[in-house]
Amino acid sequence: MPREPYPGIQIIPNFAQDVLGIDPVTFHAEMLADYPVSDAEFVPDAVQWVSGQNKAVHIRGAPLQRTLLTLQKDFDGYRSRYRAYTFTGWQWASLPSTANLSLCERMASAVRRYDEWAAVNDVVLSNHYMITHYGDGSHHIGFHHDKTHDMHPDASITIVKIGPTARKFEIRRREEGSRRGGGAPREAKPFFSEYIPPGAAIIMSIRANAETEHSVPKEDGAGPSGSIAFRTITTEFTHAHVLQRIARSENARANYRSKREAARTGHQHTESLV
Ligand SMILES: O=C(O)CCC(=O)C(=O)O
């Protein structure tokens, strides 16, 4: 039975099996077996996992504690445009890991089933898919709300749990202005904290997502697990623009490093004169 722990947030059991037509454990295992994990350069136009060690997905200089695979629906006639979900800490350099959905038939077939369900249930069709792999209990995602400036305002965010292990999913209220960035106060207690079995979906309206924060906390000894996030992204960039922005950020980083090095050398020079 679907449950609604917060207005606009629904938990639907067996969504993967009943709606997407996939076995959530097999799907996770086959996705891991079929596609390479990139720690550095991306292969253009190829389906690939990006490990948290890859600098392109580092968050404020630190490795990401999960592995990601991103797919998007193609643009009619614009094969080289990217849909961009620019969450906090997101970097331009991560975009070229995005592959077209048509390159991954297993996922494309699940999306066709998702779209049929969406059409009947008055849900805006999805066009962007982020598959997350949590290798063990150290992999996690801290409390956050999805950044909606890139999303269709009437869309839902659907997270479908996959993999052999149920991980805890927590949701807490977000109170505007209670700390820098407007997130929930540190002492806020989750009003929802449950192990979500493989195959279940958590479906959030844009409004409910904005009013709350969700997380998959760290957990000692947890086995592998994962999720598929279905989103509807309206922000798009041409391939050429993305390459330009990557080059610009690399230049800025190199300039910063050389200024810092100059300041450090200057400082040592002064000291050695004293
Ligand atoms: O894997 C999950 O259950 C949550 C994923 C998530 O919160 C996200 O991708 O923003």
The ligand as a MOL file (V3000), in Angstrom:
LIG
                    3D

  0  0  0     0  0            999 V3000
M  V30 BEGIN CTAB
M  V30 COUNTS 10 9 0 0 0
M  V30 BEGIN ATOM
M  V30 1 O 19.7370 7.0700 -3.1650 0
M  V30 2 C 18.8180 7.5950 -2.5590 0
M  V30 3 O 17.9810 6.9500 -1.9430 0
M  V30 4 C 18.7150 9.1000 -2.5090 0
M  V30 5 C 19.3410 9.7930 -3.6870 0
M  V30 6 C 19.2650 11.2750 -3.5410 0
M  V30 7 O 18.8580 11.8070 -2.5450 0
M  V30 8 C 19.7130 12.1360 -4.6500 0
M  V30 9 O 20.2220 11.6240 -5.6560 0
M  V30 10 O 19.5550 13.3670 -4.5140 0
M  V30 END ATOM
M  V30 BEGIN BOND
M  V30 1 2 1 2
M  V30 2 1 2 3
M  V30 3 1 2 4
M  V30 4 1 4 5
M  V30 5 1 5 6
M  V30 6 2 6 7
M  V30 7 1 6 8
M  V30 8 2 8 9
M  V30 9 1 8 10
M  V30 END BOND
M  V30 END CTAB
M  END
